[in-house]
């Protein structure tokens, strides 16, 4: 879990003092999301509770990427102090990182961290280690600045003008940058910033060329979700405007790509009188086969790598620490591999294997829960509660998290569960909703 400390600061706008959490260690080995937060400039952002002003604080911090053996210290000139004081800060940060690492990972590069005076130079150094060129850095900077200007646009008209003027810069990478920023501010519960980003995204989807292409692609994907059968998949693949869209359809409809599917496609080819259209369909058939085979190979390689991770965790003396360092690999594929092994051990009544696999499961799910916002952690515990008394106890212990927003989320989730036919989940949600409504009603009367 990210290490945080509390700092006392004075707002430059209203001159009122307040306390705010600050983070001085960004360790990618412990928290893979730390890299994206640093790259997006979302480090130690404070909001004044008195006037609402928000901005980044000039707090020194150490960025650590053990995989690339990268130790970088951000030491802004504004931090002040004599040379000896600055060296003491660097030494303290370095020791804090060293103390958190197993002895075999305490390497020489940590004793001589690179010191950078600006966030821009720090970001460039991180990206340089990833093999990103100066041209790519400049383009990314332009996109980040454009996104910031869009968020700060004074009106819808101003935002629309920006989109029209920068249509060529708004591409898939730009939407990825927007999405990552939105995920980060949502995770850190910055609702105002999240709402601003959602509004920008809506306008981009409506007005930019890339956004319109995304909308058209989503329309085809939704059509397949509504009618997931061979005929519909074939129809949509023939209709798809570009290779990327066809690849998405193939990935989503992979179970439908069987002998009957290709037999139907071949029948369509044979029935064509137009030689040009016949050739187009033949090329489409080969493209579908090549895409299917490539995706199958990639999936097999992914599952093999996740099986290797599971073996490493099972043989590790500290599975939780290893899982934390390799959190970036713990995804849906890994959970599928782990679940399959648990089921197999259960069927074979292998108690020793079950115990080891459950230890890994507990370590992984515990780390995944750490990354969740407090509200979602509470909801997970409420869903796992065995009776009304436990639900009431959990809500009472976390009363500050019980809000109208949580009540609305629970109600919407209950409706979705009923629509999906998951009545057990829906009933548990209904019970939680009832208890939350009771608490909120009491607070209104108080």
C-alpha positions in Angstrom: 0.0 0.0 0.0 1.3 3.5 -0.8 3.0 5.2 2.1 1.5 8.5 3.0 2.3 11.2 5.5 0.4 14.3 6.6 1.7 17.8 5.8 0.5 21.2 7.1 0.3 23.7 4.3 -1.0 27.2 3.8 -3.3 27.9 0.9 -1.7 30.5 -1.5 -5.2 31.8 -2.4 -7.0 32.3 0.9 -4.0 32.1 3.2 -5.7 29.5 5.4 -3.7 26.6 6.9 -4.9 23.0 6.4 -3.5 19.5 6.6 -3.2 17.2 3.6 -1.7 13.7 2.9 1.5 13.7 0.9 3.4 10.7 -0.7 7.2 10.8 -0.9 7.8 7.3 -2.1 6.4 6.2 -5.5 7.6 2.6 -5.9 6.4 0.9 -9.1 7.5 -2.5 -7.7 4.9 -2.1 -4.9 2.3 -0.2 -6.7 2.4 -0.4 -10.6 -0.2 2.5 -10.8 2.4 4.8 -9.3 4.2 5.2 -12.6 1.1 6.5 -14.4 0.3 8.9 -11.6 3.8 10.4 -11.8 3.6 10.6 -15.6 0.2 12.3 -15.5 1.4 14.8 -12.9 -1.0 13.5 -10.3 1.5 13.6 -7.4 0.7 15.3 -4.1 -2.2 17.3 -5.5 -3.9 19.2 -2.6 -7.3 21.0 -2.5 -7.9 23.7 0.0 -11.0 22.9 2.1 -11.7 26.6 2.7 -11.7 28.0 -0.8 -11.5 25.0 -3.0 -8.3 25.9 -4.8 -6.4 22.8 -6.1 -2.8 22.5 -7.2 0.3 20.4 -7.0 2.6 20.8 -4.0 6.4 21.1 -4.4 7.2 18.2 -2.2 10.4 16.2 -2.8 9.8 12.5 -3.5 11.6 9.4 -4.7 10.5 7.4 -7.8 11.7 3.8 -7.8 11.3 1.2 -10.6 13.2 -2.0 -9.5 12.7 -3.7 -12.9 14.6 -0.9 -14.7 16.9 -0.3 -11.7 15.8 3.3 -11.7 15.9 5.6 -8.6 15.0 9.2 -9.3 14.6 12.0 -6.7 12.4 15.0 -7.5 14.0 17.8 -5.5 12.4 21.1 -6.6 14.3 24.3 -6.0 11.2 25.6 -4.1 11.9 23.0 -1.4 14.7 25.3 -0.3 17.3 24.6 2.3 21.1 24.4 2.1 23.0 21.7 0.2 23.5 19.6 3.4 19.7 19.7 4.1 18.8 18.6 0.6 21.3 15.8 0.8 19.8 14.7 4.1 16.3 14.6 2.5 17.7 12.5 -0.3 19.4 10.2 2.2 16.2 9.7 4.2 14.1 8.9 1.1 16.7 6.4 -0.1 16.8 4.7 3.3 13.0 4.4 3.4 13.1 2.6 0.1 16.0 0.4 1.1 14.3 -0.6 4.4 11.2 -1.8 2.5 13.2 -4.1 0.2 14.4 -7.7 0.9 18.2 -7.8 1.3 18.8 -9.3 -2.1 17.1 -6.3 -3.8 19.2 -3.6 -2.1 21.4 -2.8 -5.1 24.0 -0.1 -5.6 21.9 2.1 -7.9 19.7 3.0 -4.9 22.7 4.5 -3.1 23.2 7.1 -6.0 19.7 8.2 -7.1 19.5 10.7 -9.9 18.3 14.1 -8.7 15.9 16.1 -11.0 14.8 19.7 -10.3 11.6 19.7 -12.4 8.7 17.3 -12.9 9.1 17.6 -16.7 12.7 16.3 -16.5 11.6 13.5 -14.2 9.0 12.4 -16.6 11.4 12.6 -19.5 13.9 10.4 -17.6 11.2 7.8 -16.8 10.0 7.7 -20.4 13.6 7.5 -21.7 14.1 4.3 -19.7 11.1 3.0 -21.6 12.7 3.7 -25.0 10.5 6.7 -25.7 12.1 9.2 -28.2 12.2 13.0 -27.9 9.7 13.3 -30.7 7.3 10.9 -28.9 7.8 12.9 -25.7 7.0 16.1 -27.4 3.8 14.7 -28.9 2.7 13.3 -25.6 3.4 16.6 -24.0 1.2 18.4 -26.6 -1.6 15.9 -26.0 -1.4 16.3 -22.2 -1.4 20.1 -22.5 -4.4 20.0 -24.9 -6.3 17.7 -22.5 -5.6 20.1 -19.7 -6.8 23.1 -21.8 -10.0 21.2 -22.7 -10.7 20.5 -19.0 -10.2 24.2 -18.2 -12.3 25.4 -21.2 -14.5 28.3 -20.2 -17.6 27.1 -22.2 -18.9 24.4 -24.5 -18.2 26.7 -27.4 -14.6 27.1 -26.5 -14.2 23.3 -26.0 -15.8 22.6 -29.4 -13.5 25.1 -31.1 -10.5 23.3 -29.5 -11.7 19.9 -30.8 -12.1 21.2 -34.3 -8.7 22.9 -34.3 -6.9 19.9 -33.0 -8.7 17.0 -34.7 -5.5 15.6 -36.0 -3.9 15.3 -32.5 -7.0 13.6 -31.1 -6.2 9.9 -31.7 -6.4 6.6 -29.9 -3.5 7.6 -27.7 -5.3 10.8 -26.7 -8.4 8.9 -25.6 -6.1 6.5 -23.7 -4.6 9.4 -21.9 -8.0 10.8 -21.1 -9.2 7.4 -19.8 -6.2 6.8 -17.6 -6.6 10.3 -16.0 -10.3 9.6 -15.4 -9.5 6.3 -13.7 -6.9 7.9 -11.5 -9.1 10.8 -10.3 -12.0 8.4 -9.7 -9.8 6.2 -7.6 -8.6 9.1 -5.6 -12.3 10.3 -5.2 -11.7 13.7 -7.0 -15.3 13.9 -8.2 -15.1 17.4 -9.6 -12.1 16.5 -11.8 -13.8 13.2 -12.8 -17.0 15.1 -13.9 -14.9 17.5 -16.0 -13.1 14.7 -17.8 -16.4 12.9 -18.5 -17.8 16.0 -20.0 -14.7 16.4 -22.2 -15.0 12.7 -23.3 -18.6 13.2 -24.3 -17.8 16.1 -26.5 -14.8 14.3 -28.0 -16.9 11.2 -28.9 -19.5 13.5 -30.5 -17.3 15.9 -32.5 -13.8 14.4 -33.1 -13.0 12.1 -36.1 -11.5 9.5 -33.7 -14.5 9.8 -31.4 -16.9 9.2 -34.2 -14.9 6.2 -35.3 -15.0 4.9 -31.7 -18.8 5.4 -31.6 -19.2 3.5 -34.9 -17.0 0.7 -33.6 -19.0 0.5 -30.4 -22.2 0.3 -32.4 -21.0 -2.8 -34.2 -19.8 -4.4 -30.9 -23.1 -3.7 -29.2 -24.9 -5.3 -32.1 -22.9 -8.5 -31.6 -23.5 -8.4 -27.9 -27.3 -8.2 -28.6 -27.2 -11.1 -31.1 -24.1 -13.3 -30.4 -24.5 -15.8 -33.2 -22.5 -16.8 -36.3 -24.7 -15.0 -38.9 -24.6 -11.7 -37.0 -20.8 -12.0 -36.6 -20.3 -12.7 -40.3 -22.6 -9.8 -41.2 -20.7 -7.4 -39.0 -17.3 -8.5 -40.2 -18.3 -7.9 -43.8 -19.7 -4.5 -42.8 -16.7 -3.4 -40.5 -14.9 -0.3 -41.9 -11.4 -1.1 -40.8 -9.0 -3.9 -39.7 -9.0 -2.8 -36.0 -12.8 -3.1 -35.8 -12.7 -6.5 -37.4 -10.0 -7.6 -34.9 -12.2 -6.5 -32.0 -15.1 -8.5 -33.5 -13.0 -11.6 -33.9 -11.7 -11.3 -30.3 -15.2 -10.9 -28.9 -16.8 -13.5 -31.1 -13.9 -16.1 -31.0 -16.2 -19.0 -29.8 -18.3 -18.5 -32.9 -15.4 -18.9 -35.3 -15.9 -22.6 -35.9 -16.4 -24.9 -38.9 -20.0 -23.7 -39.5 -18.9 -20.1 -39.5 -16.3 -20.6 -42.2 -18.6 -22.8 -44.1 -21.2 -20.0 -44.2 -18.5 -17.5 -45.3 -17.3 -19.9 -48.1 -20.9 -20.3 -49.3 -21.2 -16.5 -49.6 -18.0 -16.4 -51.6 -19.2 -19.1 -54.0 -22.5 -17.3 -54.4 -20.9 -14.0 -55.6 -21.1 -13.1 -59.3 -19.0 -10.0 -58.8 -15.3 -11.0 -59.1 -14.2 -8.0 -57.2 -16.5 -8.7 -54.3 -15.6 -12.4 -54.4 -11.9 -11.4 -54.0 -12.7 -9.1 -51.1 -14.5 -11.9 -49.2 -11.6 -14.3 -49.9 -9.2 -11.7 -48.4 -11.6 -11.2 -45.5 -11.6 -15.0 -44.8 -7.8 -15.1 -44.8 -7.7 -12.1 -42.5 -10.1 -13.7 -40.0 -8.1 -16.9 -40.0 -4.8 -15.0 -39.4 -6.3 -12.8 -36.7 -7.9 -15.8 -34.9 -4.6 -17.8 -35.0 -2.6 -14.8 -33.7 -5.0 -14.1 -30.9 -5.0 -17.8 -29.9 -1.2 -17.8 -29.8 -1.1 -14.6 -27.7 -3.7 -16.0 -25.3 -1.8 -19.2 -24.9 1.4 -17.3 -24.2 -0.4 -15.1 -21.7 -1.9 -18.1 -19.8 1.5 -19.8 -19.8 3.1 -16.7 -18.2 0.4 -16.5 -15.6 0.8 -20.2 -14.8 4.5 -19.5 -14.3 3.6 -16.6 -11.9 1.4 -19.0 -9.9 4.2 -21.5 -9.6 6.5 -18.7 -8.4 4.0 -17.6 -5.8 3.4 -21.2 -4.6 7.2 -21.7 -4.0 7.8 -18.3 -2.5 8.5 -17.9 1.2 6.7 -14.5 1.0 3.9 -14.9 -1.5 2.2 -11.6 -0.5 5.4 -9.6 -1.0 6.1 -11.3 -4.4 2.5 -10.7 -5.5 2.8 -7.0 -4.5 6.0 -6.7 -6.7 4.3 -8.4 -9.6 0.9 -6.8 -9.2 0.9 -5.8 -12.9 0.6 -9.5 -13.9 -2.3 -10.2 -11.6 -5.2 -9.9 -14.0 -8.2 -11.8 -15.2 -6.0 -14.4 -16.9 -4.1 -15.1 -13.6 -7.3 -15.3 -11.6 -8.7 -17.8 -14.2 -5.5 -19.9 -13.8 -5.7 -19.7 -10.0 -9.4 -20.6 -10.0 -8.9 -23.6 -12.3 -6.1 -24.9 -10.0 -8.3 -24.5 -6.9 -11.1 -26.4 -8.6 -8.7 -29.2 -9.6 -7.2 -29.5 -6.1 -10.7 -29.6 -4.6 -11.9 -32.3 -7.0 -8.7 -34.4 -6.3 -9.1 -33.7 -2.5 -5.5 -32.6 -2.4 -5.6 -30.7 1.0 -1.9 -29.7 0.8 -2.4 -28.1 -2.6 -5.6 -26.5 -1.5 -4.0 -24.9 1.5 -1.1 -23.4 -0.6 -3.5 -22.2 -3.3 -5.8 -20.6 -0.7 -2.8 -18.7 0.8 -2.0 -17.3 -2.7 -5.7 -16.5 -3.2 -5.9 -14.6 0.1 -2.7 -12.7 -0.6 -3.8 -11.7 -4.1 -7.4 -10.7 -3.2 -6.1 -8.7 -0.2 -3.8 -6.7 -2.4 -6.5 -6.1 -5.0 -8.8 -4.9 -2.2 -6.1 -2.5 -1.0 -6.2 -0.8 -4.4 -9.9 -0.2 -4.2 -11.4 3.1 -2.9 -12.7 2.8 0.7 -16.4 2.7 -0.4 -15.8 -0.3 -2.7 -13.9 -2.1 0.0 -16.8 -1.6 2.3 -19.3 -2.8 -0.3 -17.2 -6.0 -0.8 -17.3 -6.7 2.9 -21.1 -6.0 3.0 -21.6 -8.4 0.1 -19.7 -11.1 2.0 -21.5 -10.5 5.3 -23.3 -13.6 6.6 -26.3 -12.0 8.3 -28.1 -8.7 9.1 -26.1 -8.2 12.3 -22.8 -8.2 10.5 -24.1 -5.8 7.9 -25.2 -3.4 10.6 -21.9 -3.7 12.4 -19.9 -3.0 9.2 -22.0 0.0 8.4 -21.7 1.4 11.9 -17.9 1.0 11.9 -17.7 2.9 8.6 -20.5 5.3 9.0 -18.5 8.2 7.4 -18.5 6.2 4.1 -22.3 5.7 4.1 -23.5 8.4 1.7 -26.3 9.0 -0.7 -23.9 8.2 -3.5 -23.3 4.8 -2.0 -27.0 4.2 -1.7 -27.6 5.0 -5.3 -24.7 2.7 -6.4 -26.2 -0.2 -4.4 -29.7 0.4 -5.8 -28.3 0.5 -9.4 -26.3 -2.7 -8.8 -29.3 -4.4 -7.3 -31.4 -3.6 -10.5 -28.6 -4.9 -12.7 -28.3 -8.1 -10.7 -32.1 -8.7 -11.0 -31.9 -8.0 -14.7 -29.1 -10.6 -15.1 -31.1 -13.1 -13.1 -28.7 -13.2 -10.2 -31.3 -13.1 -7.5 -29.0 -14.1 -4.6 -26.8 -11.1 -5.2 -29.9 -8.9 -5.7 -31.4 -9.9 -2.4 -28.2 -9.2 -0.5 -28.0 -5.8 -2.3 -31.6 -5.1 -1.3 -30.9 -5.9 2.4 -27.8 -3.6 2.3 -29.8 -0.9 0.6 -32.5 -1.1 3.3 -29.9 -0.7 6.1 -28.1 2.2 4.3 -31.5 4.0 3.8 -32.3 3.6 7.5 -28.9 5.2 8.5 -29.4 8.1 6.1 -32.9 8.7 7.3 -31.7 8.8 10.9 -29.0 11.4 10.0 -31.6 13.6 8.3 -33.7 13.6 11.4 -30.8 14.3 13.7 
